[in-house]
Amino acid sequence: MKKLNDILIGIKTIKIIGNTSIYISNIQFDSRKVVGDSVFVAIPGTQIDGHVYIQKSIEAGAKAIICEVLPQNSDPDICWVIVADSAEALGIVASNYYDCPSQKLKLVGVTGTNGKTTVATLLFRLFRALGFKCGLISTVTYSIEDKTYESTHTTPDQLVLNNLMNEMIQNGCEYCFMEVSSHSLSQKRTAGLKFTGTVFTNITHDHLDYHLTFENYIKAKKSFFDKLQPGAFALINSDDKNGTVMVQNTNAKIKTYAMRRVADFKVKVIESHFDGMQLLLNGKEFWTPLIGEFNAYNLLAVYGASIILDQDNNEVLRLLSTLREVRGRFETIRSKTGIIAIIDYAHTPDALINVLKTIQQIRKGGEQLITVVGAGGNRDKKKRPIMALVCAENSDKVIFTSDNPRFEEPEIIIQDMVEGLNERLKTKMLRITDRREAIKTAFLMAKPGDILLIAGKGHETYQEIKGIKHHFDDKEEVLKLM
């Protein structure tokens, strides 16, 4: 139990009506979870406005309401807290309720279109190997040392975030590495959190179904850096033209990493094979089992953040060379007959280009590259034909299939993809809606030594169809066929 006035510290209130000295048992923004003595936070959403559930939450036992608009018939027995931005208020009250856990951790956020999961996860693994107790909040999993929870969002809501970090503190964690999505920034999920530093990986066209324009997408990402406090660090990929845009108004200490430009942290790929790369990183050579130029960038970001966080240079390099790929991120499986299957989460044109170019750079030339790919339903439709074009241009054969169709018809999604191809490229393609059959067909087409790219789902263990998640795991399917 906490006093209401204690969790309201730091909130920009317009008006307070009622007694703020009452004790409250929990905070909720979902009226279905409200119990006796709850605080209900009414958030205007893109589809549902939480204000319509205020009465329902009072009937369920809420004793205080945080909202942007006071109802006409406001119950006098309730404490009403009127704010300009209830989503931001939720982050602050959640932080206060859990005794501001982010202030007790070294919290490092990772944002960008591609590479967030790999960078955050490798930082988590590296710092554990360095002897620190750590937490991880990522697309793949939420982890507190060896304990893991199923990830529901890349960046969870304000209540889950602060609860997780509070549990990290209770388990003795010193560091937390966290993916920060553009959705979460728009929805103020990181409000009330104190970041020790941030990493910017890159930005390409994605999530325009939500942000509507690329400018809005950039603005959402940039807001993260605008709010950093003096003393925090901002490590940016300066090879990305939007890297400098991110830090134009930041109070943080700016550091850069790059492959092609002058930067604080530099990397060069010396050799690249399907079993790893030889890199030159800030003048020192080391071998990594990770593959591809994009992973060279990811490792450089991890290295840079580690050095900024005062870790020993040689020990960091030694341990980086032992880290394996993250599940579903250029995960390579080789069959007894020599067929190489690569499972990757790539689901944007830029990510697919990175993966396919990596394969092209490593392949010997005589083998086939067969790509199995789909596009998500109820998401940015503009990228579908571009994804198809990228795959067809950079593969010997391509099979268009279902990804997570959600509430769309898979055949319509595939047709949207096919429309990106000319007649010549269409001769390379097959359309197989059933993803299991598509992967099976790719294996039947493959000869020893051929390369199969199974793209789009990576670590996901489900297919979402008509609102229902059905078990489906690309890696499982590949291992069965092998």
Steps between C-alpha positions, in 0.01 A plus 500: 500500500617850418364845574354658189688829551830308508448351154386833352844660551629642172168495314390815320148538636236739374266451794453265797156444656481292816723344764851402383593355842310177433682169469486318167569133431604509133492694174305390192423639154285197408164528678464119495794471741377760749442374856429670832710812572646516149608810311355492148686694231276590204712514184366614162610225258508471122201262508353521852477801732553395862277785614191299403596239762529738795158409642567130458829535689325686785243222523788251523648683799726777368554774757691746279484588131774661295353641180523778243129589502286517814165319450188714528368297793818458702455286812586715809633193685773455239830691484527651152840593355473694174813500284596616151647161401377192684735260316797698625343520847464121503876459449581737783252352751612148408861597564408662833290200605798266452744744671660626178689181403657648186691746722660206683606321180738587220229499235613492137240537224549381142290648222495490118326306224736202481747350747325594827451143618852387414670800661291487821537121532875498436546779756305290751711190428827693499443677830394176666823344372684801648357400839204739535143408587278624218149527362382502139181636343478400134280380216607141566488482880488686829784365715619553856828310518399139412129557560303572182149619423318484168535826311166654399631827354842629396457763771226410751261745663595735783375269777675188369823694440523634853391170654773317305764751601389483861545122486846554348594719797372236743718244324811714531522614138728791420424533127189483283521494120177588328363529147306820450250494213353797316151389608604512865646849459181629336296343779727643775581155641849617599369805692642515851804285416857619547739374231874472555543495125353414162613334179365596157548225238340633179166611359320387184137503386292288739185525713345757269164327561527651850705819452348579155809689379875441516538844659272396787702180542826697523337748740393215731854360511655842548275575800693232690829691463338839562402389851836357609642665810845662522753232590335232286669381181360476147689256275394541138575325173646792303492303173122544515411850377233531770745425779596865541132600475425290810740696718445856373335615824627243748656584837690172493869444429518398132721214379506351150568165336544430130652285230536767229528836679730647762367389839594427861459128435592346163473154349618332179405154372822320405354157417145366493383137490188304593666405828604852601702816427844644565457863606733792560339692784666825614833366371475153656416178316263238634285213374125480555259218418245764394457559127448801276579869479184584696631286788834683477301817571312327783822378662654845463201656678536245782874564521453878502234494771719271712801732477283803581381303805865471612563134421848366423575513126685167473252309715208636298663388174580157643142443613345647182676226303313234702146637449267308267219633281165595652216258429340571164765754398703352211479166677683248283425126490693262274357162392702180461474543122650849521182705454529823699177639647503855637213610723467875536246747638551737204158644415585838347660573161817632661539201734447259210759684289750471787445126538496422129810709427680323784417164345609624155834615640571164666362253244742336260279550195403153382226440755135609483357757740132425564307753710172430682333823607163657584369832631295573810130577474345824628837672476666742258388382154743726313797284594353175360592546130841640601569194717405273211722690257799488736461124549448417132793713385739345751386134492511225239150391599247657735188354661239749619299366791301596808662676796260629768194585286307618806160612369597517132473223242848353437438475125433875481823574689696277263339671199609839641855362511489353149399837356853622571647262241547534126441206265865388511506485880166319510668201333703454822200483733253254644188586702431254783265642763557227762830592668578140600456386141707793376796405722462134402496591129817706542675194645373279219641749248837523675811303404801436726680828562198719424395782734147548631393828660183469711417863572250707694422314822834412657446423869118505481335170592154581363299612202229754573188428293163671557598607850621153607864402547571151365825325590752529217878515526718541189795338678291198603385455141856521369632249755219254417585518131870459567 
